[in-house]
Amino acid sequence: MLFVVPPLAGHVNPTVAVAAELTARGHQVAWAGPAAALEPLLPAGALLYAAGDRSAAEGHDVLHARWRDLRGVAALRFLWADVLIPLARAMLPGVHSAVAAFRPDVLVADQQALAGALVARRHGLPWVTSATTSAEFTRPFAGVPKVGEWVAQSIAALLADCGAPAGWDPRFSPHLVLVFSTPALIGPGGPDPVGPAAGPGAPGPSGYPPHYAFVGPAFGARPRAGDFPWRRLDPARPRVLVSLGTLNREAGARFYPAVLRAADALADRAQLILAAPGDLVGTLPHHVVHQEYVPQLKLLPHLDAVLCHGGHNTVCEALAHGLPLVVAPVRDDQPIVARQVTEAGAGVRVRFGRARADELHRALSAVLDDPAHRRAARRIQASFAEAGGATAAADRLEKLPHGPRPHLPVPGAAPTVTEKGP
């Protein structure tokens, strides 16, 4: 089984968990994507085929610097025009080579690694969508139809340029869509693909086709985050993690000071654990625990709430532990995820760009004091547990009919084996 992924930790992590389950069952797995970015995210000994490295190496820092200050529609256009479409073009040769060398029976393509679906369809391989964010399942362009039309046109142009037939959407497999969430968080509905990609079968009672498998979060091994001062956690006070994730952490120059002022007001009744760049937080009060990075999965069982940017992985990890949230969405899918949290009753939304200490204080007090938020979070937690995670994903992948293995003698397909570990 070949996983085709973008160079984003939140999109890679669930595939690591699913791949570990498949490997335990005797299957062979490999990844294809920008190797320099993926190697630190994959387990030692993982089989990795480079795809798109030149594009990533030449422009990642520049792209990130431009993207960091964008919001709203501008950020969304940038994501598609400057990141996802160019990434698809850059990854195509490497994914072709990976398919030729590894000869997978099934290809699993992340929704934001469009090259995976294009190559699978080109070679007649059954392919599966890996949906590591649920935004695409809530008609994200309903409020901005012109942007939705532009995205559809961009995808159509990509298909035409690659010689692929028109009228299908590489974000939605007609065979199987693995959604790493549940309707308890997403809500009822369905996707709005650009072509007839919904696949066979009528929608079920929740509005989704039967080949959409809601498996909940899949947790696997993570890279070591460094030491953490566990002894500084105060057992006498509720503990709240504050994190803007991996990609947005540098955008918090004005947000972190507001958080710290709110922390001062809450100091007698809550302890904040702040994951943020040291140069953006300044002098910290003694009651705040600060780390550049934290071992999030290990830390969550010791917490009472999470304040975050609304990133899908952070939100689902918090809810998987029954923790209510305060969400301050920054860009991209985060406003949609924040809306899912608030509509499910599992948290409170606050502003990011104009955050105020009093607003953050009220929101944090609400999720710590109002039991309704915790009850909603635990209801979603139960739905995640019932969905099955990596085990359920592996079950669905094993049931997928396999196609003929490709015979494509393409040169330059030597894999990389990650060098971590023995």
Summary of the structure (lengths in Angstrom):
residues: 422
radius of gyration: 21.2
end to end distance: 24.0
largest distance: 66.6
contacts: 1466
relative contact order: 0.15
helix: 45%
strand: 12%
